[in-house]
């Protein structure tokens, strides 16, 4: 674990103090002004890192102007360096404020006598096309350079023409004829024509332009039948169709025609590649005839490489809407069975092919057909798919080559998909996996364990009888400390935890711990402990965390592991709960709370400024409050038993008209009502935690949602049994079934929810009003049933796979954060809010940002003037705007009024909206202070009025003129 010390120290902020933006820019500027070429080049190539670190317009504008100066006066090598920096920093170009000045400095080099300098300038202009799409001088220079006699300059002009055509409709329309003449001209060399043709893929701005480009490409395909020309022209044809959308069916037919009739393998390969592109982009445009033609070509081709490509296209289509169109019977024809279709025959023929790739695509097609087509005669197809998968599993699990591993991944993915859609096939699939585990290679075993765990998480198919096989295999793993063995230990342990859903036997624990002592390092033990926490095996997790405490390199890691140990111990205390034994339940909860309080103290100590562990702290604090609320509810229910309501409580309730009187003294103290409100408050807080977890995986979010639902369930039960049994509705809480259950934890929680709801509903219907004893028993048993399900600590608690943050910059902003900005009360403040969306290594893994919602509010801190009666609208500012980030940057402005004199606190809070329209409260929240001052003239008039002097004639005249 010592290997992680460096990253931890970086996270903790220990290390070299970083320069602020201005200092960093000055440092690079010093390098640019150096007389040594090497230092100048080094300064230039460090600019992308600067842009990444400080991505706001004010710095980027200054930096690009400095680079433009270097481009203007430097040599060609420096210009090339500036060009590369511009191309790397393309998404920052739109933040340049002085675009005219930047272009002017760059464009001056186009008049150089050096063709290489002109070529670099053209490439520079092409790289900037997104911010200067309609610059006529740039358009003219590109057209002029296309006629140059220097090949380097012509190639640069082609690059620039392609970029400008993609951005500018006018340029594309103007250059189209020029490109056409050059391609058809006899004087143009063939290699130049091959470079010119791809420009036509950008001629999709309107229908007429796309149509004329398509006609030209059609002429080229027939006029120049050489292999290279046909390949380039066909590919350009496909890209143009994919962008213009209207000609995709024609293009599919054209490609299928070349695939069938052209004898050249290179052309066939290109046709297959383009068909794959269209299958991914627009599967709905594929007709039944298109798929049939592709099937016939695949059935008749003698070449395995081409068959593999065609099957790849068909397997892509089989997972989309196109497969349903293929199997739907044509009008006027008799319905045919699925087995009689050519696609099915092809897939069945390929399932046992000696080429692994072809066999993999064959079983993938059969799996997709079985999963998507709900027909009665699919039973033979399902069996074919299972047999094919088992054969491929045996073949690919014995080989460690990359090709075999890729085939195995496809096979296992198909197995998971098939079992999910056809649960009755799960037993045979799992048995074949377990049988093959013993003879497979280590790399294959790891993947097979992942597959077993994925299946077992969806369906409880790993019976206790299978646990023996898994334990035997665990003992057989060699004692070597290779990475594969370590990974296999973790994967096998995960499957064992999933298969023994409730409590691990002491024998299983002993085997796992013994194997870890013999063959593992600390990191492997931690990963296994993490999986145990995730699967609810807290006893095992606690022992492993305890053993790791002395093996870590820093106190932050120590506190993190100690907190995990305490949380596991706390959850382990709750496993001994029993129904109807409430005093024991209270002592178990008290013991768990003691460990949780120790754990939260350690967790707080483990946090650092760069890694504040906010989700973990929020989740654990909510768990503590939930346990306290459960404990309080059981105490309240117990007090109902020791101090029951009087015999005449029902009569008193009917006389007074207050139903709560039925519960006697307890309701008077409002303890039940307070308990219900507490659970509703907890549900709200769980909802807030959910909304703030934008980067969490779906399993973690589902876990938070289940905790929220358990709070709502108890509050509903209290209301239904005690507080308001007559008006409560059971409709909104009715079960929606367990069709989408993704884990054993969710399955068990949903089972408890349904059971509690049924109990509450039956009590409510049978006994109206419900007796206090039945209410007490039902509520206490509901709490115990919820706590008996071991809590699952999901992935996001330990690991953050997606990282998204927003950085805001406000202007005007004071030099000192505590210093207020001065504004006169008769003026409005224009507040500009700029922001940058920053991502980790896997942007958009779980969800993507569609737009950013900015909320600006102002609060009066203290008044400095007289307390005039002012309309309430002028006292506060509440505004909200939604902006869509472009290249991870956004900006907007707000106009704020500060009529009341004094200091105002302005808060700008950002939240994000994902592609599904869900709002996530990610933050950040930024605050600035504004001091509203009285304007000088009003102040002078007020002072004169206080002294009893009427304003002079000159002042009155100035007042009249001041309106204008």
DANOR-V837342 format. One record per pair of residues at least 24 apart in sequence whose ideal C-beta (glycine too) atoms are under 6 Angstrom apart, sorted by the first residue. I is the first residue (numbers start at 1). GAP is how many residues later the second one is. Records with the same first field share a line. If there is no record, write none. Layout:
BEGIN
I=GAP + GAP
END
This chain:
BEGIN
1=521 + 522 + 551
2=551
5=548
8=546
11=597 + 599 + 600
12=596
13=596 + 597
21=33 + 38
24=26
32=38
41=40
44=37 + 38 + 41
47=38
48=37 + 40 + 41
51=38 + 41
55=781
56=753
57=38 + 40
60=32 + 35
61=35 + 36
64=32 + 38
68=34 + 37 + 38
71=35
72=33 + 36
76=40 + 41
79=41
83=37 + 40 + 41
86=41
87=40
91=796
93=38
94=37
99=32
103=29
110=31
115=35 + 38
118=35
119=33 + 34 + 37
122=34 + 35 + 38
123=33 + 36
125=35
126=33 + 34 + 37
129=34 + 35 + 38
130=37
133=34 + 35
134=34
139=32
158=37
161=38
162=37
165=34 + 37
166=36
169=36
172=31 + 33
173=36
176=27
180=36
194=38
197=35 + 36 + 39
198=38
200=36
201=35 + 38 + 39
204=39 + 40
210=34
227=37 + 39
230=37
231=39
234=36
238=36
242=39
248=34 + 37
249=36
252=26 + 38
256=37
259=38
260=37
268=38
272=37
275=38
276=37
279=34 + 37 + 38
283=34 + 37 + 39
284=37
286=36
288=37 + 38
291=35
295=47 + 48 + 51
298=48
299=47
304=51
307=51
308=49 + 50
311=47 + 50
312=49
314=51
315=46 + 49 + 50
318=47 + 50
319=49
323=49
327=46
337=40
338=37 + 39
348=36
351=37
356=51
359=33
360=47 + 50
363=25 + 26 + 29 + 51
364=50
367=47 + 50 + 51
371=46 + 50
382=40
386=39
389=25 + 26
390=42
393=43
397=39 + 43 + 47
400=41 + 43
408=36 + 39
412=35 + 39
415=36
416=38 + 39
419=36
420=38
423=36
426=33 + 35
430=31
434=32 + 35
437=36
442=42 + 46
445=43
446=41 + 42 + 45
449=42 + 43 + 46
452=43
453=41 + 42 + 45
456=42
457=286
462=37
467=32 + 33
470=26
471=40
474=37
479=39 + 40
486=38
489=31 + 35
490=37 + 38
493=35
494=37
497=34 + 35 + 38 + 40
501=243
504=33 + 36
509=31
522=26 + 29
530=268
533=260
534=258 + 259
536=254 + 256
538=30 + 33 + 34
539=33
541=27
542=26 + 27
556=50
559=43 + 46 + 47
560=46
562=40
563=36 + 39 + 40
566=29 + 32 + 33
567=32
569=26
570=25 + 26
571=220
574=213
577=207 + 210 + 211
579=202 + 205
582=52 + 56 + 198
585=199
586=48
589=38 + 42
593=34
596=28
615=78
616=181
618=71
622=63
626=56
629=49
630=153
633=42 + 150
634=146 + 149
636=35 + 39
637=139 + 142 + 143
640=26 + 132 + 136
641=135
644=128
645=127
662=107
663=59
672=46 + 50
676=39 + 42 + 43
679=32 + 35 + 36
680=35
682=29
683=25 + 28 + 29
691=229 + 230
692=229
694=110 + 226 + 228
695=107 + 108 + 109
696=100
697=98 + 99 + 149
699=95
700=94 + 95 + 96
703=89 + 91
706=43
710=76
713=40
717=43 + 62 + 65
720=40 + 44
721=49 + 54
722=53
725=39
730=31
733=24
745=47
748=41
749=40
752=33 + 34
756=26
801=44
802=40 + 43 + 44
803=37
804=35
805=33
806=29 + 31 + 104
807=29
808=27 + 118
809=25
810=118
820=83 + 109 + 110 + 111
821=109
822=109 + 111
823=75 + 107 + 109
824=109 + 111
825=73 + 74 + 76 + 107 + 109
826=109
828=67 + 69
829=67
830=63 + 65
831=63 + 65
832=61
833=59 + 75
834=57
835=55
836=53
837=48 + 51
847=67
848=67
849=63
850=63 + 64 + 65
851=31 + 33 + 62
852=31 + 38 + 58 + 60
853=29 + 58
854=27 + 56
855=25 + 54
856=38 + 52
857=50
858=46 + 48
859=46
860=40 + 42 + 44
861=42 + 44
862=40 + 41
863=39
864=37 + 38
865=36
870=29
874=25
898=32 + 34
901=31 + 33
902=30
903=26 + 28
904=26
905=24
906=24
END
